[in-house]
């Protein structure tokens, strides 16, 4: 019914639709080929007993073909699902191919090893982030650019027409009775309402908080301790320059103003004067009060020296 050698002679020397000839050799494009090489031992058509490994969406299956099912094409291949564990998959291959030729067992295990390795590489590549190159046809790009330009010009024209019509309506060119699209009318009303709301929000905004410097007046009345250890004389301590000299006489307005000017001055300015210089100036300007008593009249006269 089926003779493997006859089939091979026909395929090899006449015609095979799966054979591909290149410079390095002849290859087989049949998906059931276990090695991918076109030769007598690897041909799935010229061998009644054959085994291979195939991949279906990341799941490996062991495919087996026997001579007993050659008369049933729909049940020609028997497949067994292999686990993801490499060692367990090898055990299942040894179990199902126990009495098969050693060449098929070796090539099947070798194919399983290769497919396991490329599945591992595929997982690693999926985890990496790589750039995806996409082509953009020049004709489509130019067509889209032309359409954008036309749409932009049409939009500018529509806006200019709408603006001109609104200005004419406000000026009353068309009179009191006129018809215009309700959609555009509602749009204009909505825009005016938004502008009015924005103006109200600006008016209702809370005033900004400002911070200014304080204690401007108090800075002028600084303590005398800030003048670098400046000590006042006992005659000036009484009422805080109340206008009394050493003998209790009231100082005139000029002396009081001089003392106040010295007091209000900056620390660097007052630092030039020592306490002795200030006391000497005040003593020079102080007046002596002399009381003269007459026995006859008993009147007192004041003389200023």
Backbone as CSV, one residue per row, in Angstrom:
resi,resn,N_x,N_y,N_z,CA_x,CA_y,CA_z,C_x,C_y,C_z
1,UNK,0.830,-1.214,0.000,0.000,0.000,0.000,0.858,1.256,0.000
2,UNK,1.906,1.297,0.833,2.786,2.453,0.919,4.225,1.962,0.990
3,UNK,5.036,2.461,0.087,6.438,2.075,0.030,7.272,3.344,0.167
4,UNK,8.037,3.442,1.257,8.773,4.673,1.565,9.863,4.959,0.529
5,UNK,10.524,3.930,0.042,11.609,4.155,-0.908,11.089,4.676,-2.241
6,UNK,9.953,4.193,-2.676,9.370,4.687,-3.922,8.963,6.156,-3.780
7,UNK,8.366,6.450,-2.668,7.960,7.860,-2.425,9.180,8.767,-2.436
8,UNK,10.262,8.337,-1.803,11.464,9.182,-1.755,12.066,9.374,-3.141
9,UNK,12.103,8.350,-3.960,12.657,8.473,-5.297,11.838,9.451,-6.139
10,UNK,10.534,9.420,-5.977,9.680,10.362,-6.732,9.900,11.791,-6.250
11,UNK,9.952,11.953,-4.951,10.113,13.303,-4.389,11.493,13.855,-4.729
12,UNK,12.494,13.028,-4.602,13.864,13.514,-4.752,14.217,13.825,-6.200
13,UNK,13.837,12.991,-7.087,14.304,13.124,-8.471,13.276,13.783,-9.386
14,UNK,12.030,13.809,-9.014,11.029,14.419,-9.892,10.598,15.799,-9.379
15,UNK,9.707,15.806,-8.412,9.196,17.099,-7.945,8.710,16.975,-6.498
16,UNK,9.028,17.996,-5.694,8.513,18.121,-4.313,8.213,19.597,-4.070
17,UNK,6.997,19.894,-3.693,6.596,21.294,-3.489,7.204,21.907,-2.213
18,UNK,7.737,21.064,-1.301,8.309,21.587,-0.053,9.827,21.789,-0.145
19,UNK,10.460,21.301,-1.208,11.918,21.390,-1.305,12.340,22.779,-1.788
20,UNK,13.390,23.316,-1.184,13.957,24.615,-1.552,15.452,24.432,-1.764
21,UNK,15.932,24.777,-2.954,17.342,24.627,-3.293,18.032,25.987,-3.207
22,UNK,19.111,26.034,-2.411,19.949,27.234,-2.310,21.397,26.804,-2.461
23,UNK,22.315,27.759,-2.364,23.725,27.465,-2.596,24.291,26.508,-1.547
24,UNK,23.848,26.671,-0.300,24.411,25.836,0.778,23.820,24.432,0.804
25,UNK,22.642,24.218,0.194,22.056,22.879,0.197,20.577,22.924,-0.091
26,UNK,19.938,21.791,0.131,18.499,21.673,-0.074,17.789,21.646,1.282
27,UNK,16.739,22.479,1.385,15.994,22.567,2.642,14.528,22.222,2.399
28,UNK,13.853,21.837,3.499,12.448,21.426,3.431,11.588,22.426,4.199
29,UNK,10.483,22.860,3.567,9.567,23.813,4.202,8.352,23.140,4.833
30,UNK,8.348,21.844,4.894,7.235,21.130,5.528,7.236,21.394,7.026
31,UNK,6.099,21.817,7.622,6.089,22.134,9.062,6.354,20.925,9.962
32,UNK,6.217,19.715,9.447,6.438,18.530,10.267,7.870,18.018,10.183
33,UNK,8.728,18.661,9.403,10.119,18.220,9.288,10.847,18.505,10.595
34,UNK,11.546,17.514,11.136,12.165,17.636,12.449,13.498,18.375,12.396
35,UNK,14.166,18.378,11.243,15.452,19.057,11.114,15.424,20.234,10.159
36,UNK,14.500,20.270,9.201,14.469,21.328,8.204,15.343,21.066,7.013
37,UNK,15.979,19.911,6.964,16.866,19.564,5.850,16.170,18.521,4.991
38,UNK,16.334,18.654,3.695,15.714,17.709,2.747,16.667,16.528,2.538
39,UNK,16.432,15.431,3.250,17.187,14.193,3.055,16.275,13.005,3.357
40,UNK,16.815,11.817,3.149,16.001,10.598,3.273,15.531,10.357,4.693
41,UNK,16.367,10.553,5.693,16.007,10.257,7.080,15.127,11.331,7.709
42,UNK,15.149,12.558,7.193,14.373,13.653,7.786,13.091,13.963,7.035
43,UNK,12.801,13.285,5.955,11.610,13.595,5.175,10.368,13.036,5.856
44,UNK,9.381,13.893,6.184,8.165,13.375,6.837,7.233,12.632,5.883
45,UNK,7.415,12.777,4.567,6.556,12.094,3.608,7.071,10.699,3.253
46,UNK,8.393,10.530,3.269,8.984,9.255,2.852,9.286,8.345,4.032
47,UNK,8.769,8.636,5.241,8.973,7.800,6.412,7.612,7.490,7.039
48,UNK,7.295,6.189,7.106,6.006,5.776,7.683,5.965,6.001,9.187
49,UNK,7.075,5.861,9.890,7.173,6.139,11.320,7.985,7.426,11.482
50,UNK,7.335,8.409,12.071,7.989,9.722,12.155,7.496,10.439,13.416
51,UNK,8.367,11.302,13.983,8.040,12.082,15.183,8.690,13.461,15.072
52,UNK,8.015,14.452,15.617,8.529,15.829,15.598,7.892,16.632,16.726
53,UNK,8.352,17.875,16.888,7.846,18.804,17.915,7.310,20.031,17.195
54,UNK,6.101,20.464,17.578,5.507,21.671,16.991,5.033,22.611,18.113
55,UNK,4.975,23.890,17.757,4.612,24.936,18.724,3.259,25.515,18.336
56,UNK,2.335,25.585,19.302,1.015,26.188,19.105,0.776,27.225,20.211
57,UNK,0.993,28.505,19.884,0.762,29.609,20.824,1.539,29.421,22.123
58,UNK,2.813,29.063,21.983,3.668,28.924,23.155,3.581,27.580,23.849
59,UNK,2.794,26.649,23.333,2.653,25.311,23.927,3.263,24.305,22.960
60,UNK,4.130,23.435,23.475,4.808,22.445,22.644,4.031,21.128,22.672
61,UNK,3.967,20.515,21.461,3.286,19.224,21.309,4.238,18.255,20.624
62,UNK,4.160,16.986,21.042,4.894,15.899,20.408,3.977,15.218,19.388
63,UNK,4.362,15.307,18.114,3.573,14.700,17.032,4.227,13.371,16.634
64,UNK,3.372,12.346,16.471,3.853,11.008,16.089,2.986,10.448,14.960
65,UNK,3.658,9.787,13.993,2.965,9.175,12.856,3.396,7.699,12.756
66,UNK,2.423,6.830,12.553,2.705,5.385,12.422,2.074,4.843,11.140
67,UNK,2.551,3.659,10.737,2.064,3.038,9.510,0.640,2.526,9.645
68,UNK,0.193,2.271,10.887,-1.148,1.725,11.095,-2.243,2.745,10.762
69,UNK,-1.920,4.034,10.811,-2.937,5.068,10.537,-2.726,5.698,9.175
70,UNK,-1.993,5.057,8.306,-1.726,5.631,6.982,-2.980,5.692,6.121
71,UNK,-3.934,4.810,6.391,-5.156,4.809,5.589,-6.200,5.797,6.113
72,UNK,-5.901,6.535,7.214,-6.819,7.537,7.784,-6.115,8.895,7.826
73,UNK,-6.238,9.682,6.787,-5.531,10.979,6.766,-5.965,11.916,7.897
74,UNK,-7.253,11.848,8.322,-7.698,12.748,9.387,-7.154,12.342,10.755
75,UNK,-6.640,11.149,10.904,-6.057,10.692,12.159,-4.618,10.227,11.960
76,UNK,-3.964,10.834,10.999,-2.613,10.378,10.669,-1.621,10.714,11.774
77,UNK,-1.743,11.897,12.360,-0.794,12.359,13.380,-1.441,12.279,14.766
78,UNK,-0.687,11.764,15.709,-1.082,11.727,17.128,-0.191,12.716,17.888
79,UNK,-0.816,13.570,18.684,-0.036,14.577,19.402,-0.228,14.454,20.903
80,UNK,0.833,14.795,21.638,0.844,14.759,23.106,1.371,16.105,23.592
81,UNK,0.643,16.711,24.521,1.056,18.009,25.067,2.228,17.819,26.017
82,UNK,3.262,18.659,25.829,4.459,18.590,26.669,4.407,19.665,27.747
83,UNK,4.837,19.361,28.976,4.842,20.377,30.044,5.895,21.447,29.785
84,UNK,5.789,22.548,30.511,6.741,23.644,30.345,8.091,23.309,30.972
85,UNK,8.092,22.370,31.888,9.355,21.953,32.481,10.143,21.126,31.464
86,UNK,11.387,21.507,31.235,12.209,20.870,30.207,12.505,19.410,30.547
87,UNK,12.817,19.117,31.787,13.164,17.743,32.175,11.959,16.810,32.068
88,UNK,10.799,17.309,32.501,9.600,16.474,32.397,9.226,16.218,30.937
89,UNK,9.455,17.221,30.078,9.171,17.036,28.651,10.075,15.957,28.052
90,UNK,11.328,15.930,28.465,12.233,14.888,27.976,11.784,13.501,28.439
91,UNK,11.284,13.419,29.658,10.808,12.124,30.158,9.613,11.625,29.340
92,UNK,8.703,12.548,28.973,7.537,12.140,28.170,7.977,11.680,26.781
93,UNK,8.978,12.349,26.206,9.486,11.927,24.898,10.079,10.520,24.983
94,UNK,10.867,10.266,26.042,11.439,8.922,26.208,10.357,7.868,26.414
95,UNK,9.285,8.260,27.081,8.211,7.299,27.344,7.477,6.914,26.060
96,UNK,7.136,7.877,25.214,6.360,7.609,24.005,7.232,7.091,22.859
97,UNK,8.504,7.387,22.863,9.400,6.938,21.794,10.392,5.903,22.325
98,UNK,9.908,5.005,23.147,10.809,4.037,23.779,11.421,3.077,22.751
99,UNK,10.647,2.552,21.820,11.120,1.558,20.860,11.297,2.138,19.455
100,UNK,11.413,3.447,19.337,11.576,4.095,18.049,13.056,4.162,17.678
101,UNK,13.370,4.493,16.444,14.786,4.600,16.053,15.510,5.676,16.871
102,UNK,16.786,5.404,17.169,17.565,6.343,17.983,17.736,7.689,17.280
103,UNK,17.790,7.674,15.953,17.939,8.932,15.215,16.751,9.864,15.462
104,UNK,15.526,9.327,15.406,14.331,10.156,15.641,14.266,10.647,17.079
105,UNK,14.633,9.794,18.033,14.617,10.226,19.443,15.608,11.366,19.657
106,UNK,16.794,11.249,19.111,17.813,12.280,19.281,17.402,13.594,18.606
107,UNK,16.904,13.524,17.371,16.512,14.740,16.657,15.298,15.417,17.317
108,UNK,14.395,14.623,17.892,13.236,15.200,18.574,13.663,15.957,19.824
109,UNK,14.562,15.365,20.609,15.067,16.049,21.817,15.867,17.303,21.434
110,UNK,16.615,17.188,20.344,17.381,18.350,19.896,16.453,19.494,19.467
111,UNK,15.366,19.180,18.800,14.396,20.199,18.393,13.707,20.814,19.616
112,UNK,13.396,19.993,20.615,12.804,20.522,21.852,13.750,21.496,22.544
113,UNK,15.044,21.170,22.562,16.026,22.072,23.189,16.099,23.406,22.455
114,UNK,16.136,23.370,21.129,16.192,24.604,20.338,14.939,25.461,20.561
115,UNK,13.788,24.851,20.569,12.544,25.602,20.744,12.434,26.167,22.155
116,UNK,12.927,25.460,23.154,12.929,25.993,24.528,13.846,27.203,24.630
117,UNK,14.974,27.166,23.966,15.895,28.294,24.003,15.316,29.535,23.331
118,UNK,14.695,29.361,22.172,14.140,30.562,21.521,12.905,31.070,22.256
119,UNK,12.181,30.216,22.990,11.074,30.719,23.805,11.583,31.574,24.968
120,UNK,12.715,31.175,25.560,13.319,31.982,26.630,13.776,33.335,26.088
121,UNK,14.391,33.329,24.903,14.835,34.600,24.307,13.656,35.504,23.974
122,UNK,12.558,34.921,23.541,11.368,35.720,23.237,10.825,36.403,24.484
123,UNK,10.832,35.715,25.611,10.362,36.325,26.856,11.249,37.488,27.279
124,UNK,12.554,37.314,27.126,13.463,38.394,27.495,13.277,39.612,26.600
125,UNK,13.070,39.373,25.317,12.872,40.496,24.400,11.559,41.226,24.666
126,UNK,10.539,40.500,25.096,9.259,41.154,25.406,9.376,42.071,26.618
127,UNK,10.253,41.719,27.558,10.421,42.560,28.748,11.197,43.833,28.445
128,UNK,12.031,43.818,27.422,12.800,45.013,27.078,11.937,46.005,26.310
129,UNK,12.231,47.299,26.546,11.519,48.370,25.835,12.349,48.767,24.624
130,UNK,11.771,48.567,23.458,12.473,48.898,22.227,11.607,49.801,21.358
131,UNK,12.277,50.547,20.503,11.567,51.439,19.591,10.918,50.626,18.472
132,UNK,9.723,51.039,18.152,8.995,50.384,17.080,9.034,51.266,15.838
133,UNK,9.542,50.723,14.772,9.692,51.472,13.523,8.413,51.311,12.703
134,UNK,7.816,52.443,12.372,6.600,52.445,11.575,6.823,53.298,10.330
135,UNK,6.292,52.846,9.239,6.432,53.565,7.976,5.229,54.476,7.756
136,UNK,5.508,55.641,7.190,4.465,56.595,6.852,4.542,56.892,5.360
137,UNK,3.552,56.479,4.592,3.599,56.737,3.144,3.615,58.232,2.846
138,UNK,4.430,58.618,1.884,4.556,60.037,1.539,3.275,60.599,0.931
139,UNK,2.582,59.773,0.156,1.353,60.257,-0.478,0.300,60.603,0.576
140,UNK,0.137,59.721,1.568,-0.851,60.003,2.616,-0.454,61.245,3.422
141,UNK,0.831,61.392,3.685,1.292,62.550,4.452,1.007,63.858,3.711
142,UNK,1.290,63.870,2.399,1.016,65.079,1.620,-0.486,65.346,1.526
143,UNK,-1.273,64.286,1.375,-2.718,64.464,1.281,-3.284,65.051,2.576
144,UNK,-2.818,64.558,3.711,-3.298,65.090,4.984,-2.886,66.544,5.170
145,UNK,-1.673,66.895,4.722,-1.227,68.287,4.849,-2.101,69.220,4.004
146,UNK,-2.431,68.807,2.788,-3.309,69.627,1.940,-4.687,69.789,2.575
147,UNK,-5.220,68.722,3.128,-6.533,68.814,3.772,-6.510,69.753,4.977
148,UNK,-5.432,69.717,5.749,-5.330,70.619,6.898,-5.298,72.080,6.458
149,UNK,-4.563,72.375,5.381,-4.506,73.745,4.887,-5.873,74.228,4.413
150,UNK,-6.584,73.367,3.687,-7.914,73.754,3.212,-8.882,73.971,4.376
151,UNK,-8.823,73.101,5.367,-9.718,73.250,6.518,-9.408,74.523,7.294
152,UNK,-8.126,74.864,7.422,-7.750,76.083,8.134,-8.244,77.325,7.401
153,UNK,-8.113,77.327,6.070,-8.605,78.475,5.305,-10.116,78.607,5.420
154,UNK,-10.828,77.493,5.363,-12.288,77.542,5.481,-12.710,78.053,6.851
155,UNK,-11.995,77.632,7.906,-12.343,78.090,9.252,-12.110,79.589,9.398
156,UNK,-10.999,80.090,8.851,-10.731,81.534,8.918,-11.800,82.315,8.168
157,UNK,-12.228,81.812,6.998,-13.260,82.486,6.226,-14.593,82.504,6.972
158,UNK,-14.960,81.382,7.584,-16.215,81.332,8.344,-16.203,82.304,9.509
159,UNK,-15.061,82.387,10.198,-14.982,83.299,11.341,-15.079,84.752,10.902
160,UNK,-14.444,85.091,9.779,-14.498,86.476,9.297,-15.923,86.838,8.866
161,UNK,-16.615,85.908,8.204,-18.001,86.161,7.791,-18.900,86.336,9.008
162,UNK,-18.720,85.477,9.982,-19.531,85.568,11.199,-19.293,86.894,11.920
163,UNK,-18.051,87.322,11.987,-17.734,88.583,12.647,-18.356,89.761,11.909
164,UNK,-18.293,89.746,10.578,-18.863,90.837,9.793,-20.380,90.900,9.942
165,UNK,-21.035,89.740,9.958,-22.487,89.722,10.133,-22.902,90.244,11.498
166,UNK,-22.153,89.856,12.531,-22.483,90.349,13.868,-22.312,91.866,13.965
167,UNK,-21.276,92.394,13.346,-21.086,93.847,13.371,-22.226,94.555,12.638
168,UNK,-22.683,93.989,11.519,-23.793,94.609,10.788,-25.083,94.539,11.595
169,UNK,-25.297,93.426,12.294,-26.497,93.331,13.131,-26.479,94.365,14.247
170,UNK,-25.313,94.600,14.830,-25.223,95.583,15.906,-25.448,96.995,15.377
171,UNK,-24.978,97.273,14.172,-25.176,98.605,13.590,-26.594,98.807,13.076
172,UNK,-27.369,97.727,12.943,-28.738,97.837,12.468,-28.862,97.971,10.967
173,UNK,-27.923,97.361,10.242,-27.968,97.453,8.781,-29.186,96.739,8.222
174,UNK,-29.576,95.613,8.815,-30.663,94.802,8.290,-32.022,95.161,8.887
175,UNK,-32.062,96.173,9.697,-33.343,96.564,10.271,-33.689,95.747,11.518
176,UNK,-34.977,95.862,11.907,-35.419,95.186,13.119,-35.812,93.739,12.870
177,UNK,-36.272,93.408,11.676,-36.757,92.061,11.393,-35.731,91.357,10.499
178,UNK,-35.181,90.268,10.984,-34.233,89.479,10.207,-34.199,88.070,10.797
179,UNK,-33.777,87.144,10.000,-33.664,85.742,10.404,-32.200,85.306,10.298
180,UNK,-31.773,84.565,11.290,-30.412,84.035,11.281,-30.426,82.701,12.018
181,UNK,-29.437,81.858,11.836,-29.456,80.511,12.444,-29.538,80.573,13.960
182,UNK,-30.378,79.709,14.505,-30.552,79.659,15.965,-29.283,79.167,16.638
183,UNK,-28.559,78.266,15.978,-27.341,77.719,16.576,-26.300,78.800,16.799
184,UNK,-26.105,79.651,15.779,-25.137,80.728,15.926,-25.599,81.749,16.961
185,UNK,-26.905,81.982,17.008,-27.439,82.931,17.993,-27.173,82.442,19.418
186,UNK,-27.445,81.183,19.663,-27.182,80.621,20.998,-25.701,80.639,21.329
187,UNK,-24.880,80.427,20.329,-23.439,80.451,20.561,-22.976,81.839,20.992
188,UNK,-23.496,82.885,20.314,-23.111,84.253,20.670,-23.600,84.603,22.067
189,UNK,-24.848,84.202,22.381,-25.374,84.473,23.719,-24.541,83.787,24.793
190,UNK,-24.135,82.576,24.508,-23.324,81.845,25.468,-21.977,82.527,25.688
191,UNK,-21.369,83.001,24.604,-20.076,83.688,24.725,-20.216,84.974,25.529
192,UNK,-21.304,85.750,25.273,-21.514,86.983,26.031,-21.762,86.686,27.504
193,UNK,-22.493,85.607,27.791,-22.722,85.236,29.182,-21.438,84.848,29.888
194,UNK,-20.564,84.153,29.185,-19.284,83.779,29.789,-18.431,85.009,30.062
195,UNK,-18.456,85.975,29.133,-17.694,87.197,29.361,-18.227,87.969,30.557
196,UNK,-19.576,88.028,30.698,-20.154,88.731,31.838,-19.790,88.030,33.150
197,UNK,-19.835,86.718,33.173,-19.466,85.979,34.388,-18.009,86.213,34.754
198,UNK,-17.144,86.259,33.730,-15.728,86.499,34.010,-15.526,87.893,34.593
199,UNK,-16.285,88.889,34.074,-16.159,90.243,34.612,-16.635,90.303,36.060
200,UNK,-17.750,89.618,36.366,-18.227,89.599,37.754,-17.239,88.929,38.690
201,UNK,-16.623,87.859,38.220,-15.647,87.190,39.069,-14.454,88.088,39.352
202,UNK,-14.048,88.867,38.349,-12.936,89.787,38.575,-13.304,90.850,39.595
203,UNK,-14.586,91.330,39.550,-15.004,92.346,40.508,-15.103,91.774,41.919
204,UNK,-15.498,90.518,42.033,-15.697,89.920,43.349,-14.438,89.308,43.923
205,UNK,-13.335,89.512,43.282,-12.099,88.941,43.811,-11.736,89.625,45.134
206,UNK,-11.223,88.859,46.043,-10.825,89.389,47.333,-9.599,90.282,47.188
207,UNK,-9.523,91.351,47.987,-8.348,92.226,47.904,-7.091,91.504,48.345
208,UNK,-6.003,91.863,47.705,-4.750,91.214,48.049,-4.248,91.715,49.401
209,UNK,-3.593,90.834,50.129,-3.038,91.174,51.438,-1.650,91.762,51.234
210,UNK,-1.423,92.949,51.795,-0.141,93.615,51.680,0.499,93.730,53.050
211,UNK,1.816,93.676,53.064,2.589,93.784,54.297,3.478,95.017,54.219
212,UNK,3.426,95.882,55.284,4.208,97.118,55.314,5.054,97.134,56.576
213,UNK,6.010,98.012,56.574,6.883,98.147,57.735,6.170,98.946,58.829
214,UNK,6.311,98.502,60.063,5.683,99.185,61.195,6.699,99.808,62.128
215,UNK,6.174,100.514,63.126,6.992,101.142,64.158,7.945,102.170,63.574
216,UNK,7.434,102.975,62.592,8.289,104.011,62.015,8.555,105.128,63.012
217,UNK,7.506,105.479,63.802,7.665,106.581,64.751,8.506,106.173,65.942
218,UNK,8.391,104.900,66.329,9.127,104.460,67.502,10.612,104.322,67.243
219,UNK,10.979,104.200,65.957,12.404,104.078,65.676,13.157,105.356,66.031
220,UNK,12.474,106.495,65.990,13.147,107.748,66.309,13.441,107.855,67.797
221,UNK,12.613,107.206,68.627,12.773,107.312,70.074,13.523,106.095,70.595
222,UNK,14.704,105.873,70.095,15.497,104.750,70.551,16.108,105.064,71.904
223,UNK,16.392,104.021,72.650,17.025,104.199,73.954,18.461,104.663,73.788
224,UNK,18.960,105.322,74.807,20.315,105.833,74.750,21.342,104.728,74.927
225,UNK,20.881,103.539,75.334,21.816,102.433,75.493,22.329,101.942,74.162
226,UNK,21.620,102.258,73.063,22.038,101.812,71.752,23.181,102.626,71.177
227,UNK,23.626,103.634,71.884,24.654,104.515,71.360,26.042,104.098,71.808
228,UNK,26.257,102.802,72.059,27.596,102.291,72.336,28.121,102.678,73.698
229,UNK,27.348,102.445,74.752,27.839,102.683,76.106,27.915,104.147,76.466
230,UNK,27.047,104.958,75.860,27.054,106.399,76.151,26.374,106.655,77.497
231,UNK,27.073,107.320,78.484,26.544,107.571,79.813,26.198,109.046,79.945
232,UNK,24.984,109.256,80.416,24.523,110.635,80.592,24.931,111.129,81.971
233,UNK,25.078,112.407,82.064,25.434,113.041,83.330,24.239,113.059,84.260
234,UNK,24.490,113.151,85.550,23.413,113.147,86.526,22.490,114.328,86.359
235,UNK,22.991,115.421,85.833,22.147,116.595,85.654,21.140,116.413,84.535
236,UNK,21.416,115.458,83.579,20.515,115.259,82.454,19.532,114.134,82.687
237,UNK,19.644,113.392,83.802,18.820,112.215,84.012,17.443,112.545,84.536
238,UNK,17.214,113.575,85.152,15.975,113.864,85.868,14.728,113.540,85.115
239,UNK,14.255,114.486,84.360,13.019,114.293,83.600,13.303,113.919,82.169
240,UNK,14.475,113.367,81.873,14.789,113.039,80.474,14.948,114.292,79.663
241,UNK,15.983,115.121,80.014,16.214,116.418,79.347,14.992,117.304,79.521
242,UNK,14.619,117.498,80.754,13.466,118.349,81.032,13.784,119.813,80.983
243,UNK,15.057,120.176,80.680,15.413,121.586,80.557,16.017,122.157,81.813
244,UNK,16.537,121.313,82.764,17.152,121.793,83.996,18.650,121.594,83.904
245,UNK,19.394,122.615,84.365,20.854,122.520,84.372,21.318,122.040,85.727
246,UNK,22.657,122.181,86.029,23.220,121.643,87.251,22.688,122.368,88.471
247,UNK,22.502,123.680,88.432,22.044,124.478,89.579,20.543,124.569,89.655
248,UNK,19.805,123.844,88.797,18.355,123.864,88.859,17.723,124.907,87.996
249,UNK,18.530,125.639,87.191,17.954,126.674,86.326,17.444,126.044,85.049
250,UNK,16.369,126.577,84.532,15.811,126.098,83.270,16.682,126.552,82.116
251,UNK,16.942,125.633,81.228,17.731,125.961,80.048,16.836,126.635,79.026
252,UNK,17.448,127.429,78.216,16.680,128.113,77.183,16.351,127.152,76.043
253,UNK,15.580,127.626,75.069,15.078,126.783,73.976,16.199,126.279,73.094
254,UNK,17.268,127.087,72.919,18.367,126.678,72.048,19.096,125.493,72.627
255,UNK,19.328,125.524,73.972,20.028,124.386,74.587,19.187,123.127,74.530
256,UNK,17.898,123.270,74.762,17.024,122.084,74.700,17.000,121.461,73.305
257,UNK,16.963,122.334,72.299,16.945,121.783,70.925,18.252,121.082,70.610
258,UNK,19.388,121.643,71.114,20.677,120.993,70.860,20.732,119.618,71.508
259,UNK,20.194,119.520,72.721,20.214,118.227,73.405,19.315,117.234,72.705
260,UNK,18.133,117.682,72.259,17.224,116.785,71.553,17.824,116.317,70.234
261,UNK,18.542,117.242,69.540,19.151,116.851,68.272,20.206,115.788,68.493
262,UNK,20.961,115.923,69.568,21.961,114.910,69.880,21.309,113.585,70.237
263,UNK,20.138,113.683,70.898,19.446,112.458,71.291,18.851,111.723,70.095
264,UNK,18.295,112.452,69.132,17.661,111.841,67.967,18.660,111.403,66.917
265,UNK,19.880,111.789,66.983,20.861,111.452,65.976,21.165,109.969,65.962
266,UNK,21.870,109.552,64.906,22.214,108.134,64.774,23.305,107.769,65.752
267,UNK,23.457,106.495,65.982,24.465,106.023,66.917,25.866,106.333,66.446
268,UNK,26.080,106.235,65.117,27.409,106.523,64.593,27.763,107.991,64.766
269,UNK,26.745,108.885,64.648,27.016,110.306,64.817,27.309,110.656,66.248
270,UNK,26.538,110.099,67.166,26.756,110.387,68.573,28.012,109.716,69.101
271,UNK,28.455,108.691,68.439,29.647,108.007,68.909,30.881,108.884,68.825
272,UNK,30.844,109.961,68.076,31.995,110.847,67.930,32.202,111.698,69.185
273,UNK,31.140,111.900,69.927,31.234,112.749,71.124,31.387,111.861,72.337
274,UNK,32.294,112.199,73.191,32.440,111.504,74.458,31.549,112.144,75.498
275,UNK,31.413,111.479,76.626,30.571,112.018,77.706,31.183,113.277,78.301
276,UNK,32.518,113.336,78.330,33.162,114.536,78.896,32.908,115.748,78.031
277,UNK,32.961,115.598,76.705,32.714,116.737,75.810,31.304,117.261,75.961
278,UNK,30.347,116.342,76.096,28.963,116.778,76.247,28.753,117.505,77.561
279,UNK,29.368,117.012,78.649,29.221,117.689,79.950,29.883,119.047,79.934
280,UNK,31.045,119.153,79.272,31.733,120.454,79.218,30.910,121.483,78.457
281,UNK,30.275,121.083,77.366,29.442,122.022,76.605,28.255,122.477,77.420
282,UNK,27.627,121.534,78.159,26.466,121.909,78.960,26.863,122.827,80.120
283,UNK,28.075,122.597,80.692,28.512,123.452,81.819,28.866,124.855,81.359
284,UNK,29.414,124.964,80.148,29.743,126.296,79.636,28.503,127.131,79.435
285,UNK,27.436,126.513,78.978,26.221,127.258,78.699,25.343,127.417,79.926
286,UNK,25.643,126.771,81.027,24.801,126.889,82.231,24.991,128.268,82.876
287,UNK,23.927,128.789,83.454,23.942,130.116,84.118,23.896,129.959,85.641
288,UNK,24.527,130.935,86.317,24.601,130.899,87.798,23.585,131.884,88.356
289,UNK,22.790,131.413,89.284,21.757,132.245,89.923,22.272,132.731,91.274
290,UNK,22.307,134.063,91.453,22.812,134.672,92.696,21.690,135.465,93.322
291,UNK,21.446,135.243,94.596,20.410,135.957,95.334,21.068,137.016,96.236
292,UNK,20.597,138.258,96.156,21.126,139.385,96.955,20.020,139.857,97.886
293,UNK,20.326,139.873,99.177,19.313,140.237,100.185,19.728,141.565,100.850
294,UNK,18.866,142.574,100.836,19.105,143.884,101.475,18.379,143.937,102.797
295,UNK,19.110,144.479,103.743,18.524,144.531,105.073,17.425,145.569,105.185
296,UNK,17.562,146.703,104.468,16.581,147.782,104.631,15.225,147.366,104.102
297,UNK,15.218,146.987,102.912,13.928,146.714,102.290,13.511,145.263,102.422
298,UNK,14.513,144.402,102.590,14.172,142.970,102.674,13.749,142.388,101.352
299,UNK,13.994,143.126,100.299,13.613,142.610,98.971,14.765,141.803,98.388
300,UNK,14.382,140.933,97.592,15.350,140.075,96.896,15.446,140.489,95.450
301,UNK,16.661,140.558,95.032,16.884,140.874,93.624,17.744,139.776,92.998
302,UNK,17.439,139.553,91.913,18.154,138.508,91.166,19.082,139.141,90.168
303,UNK,20.288,138.650,90.191,21.287,139.155,89.243,21.879,137.948,88.512
304,UNK,22.060,138.174,87.352,22.631,137.139,86.525,24.052,137.490,86.185
305,UNK,24.951,136.622,86.463,26.348,136.837,86.121,26.745,135.922,85.020
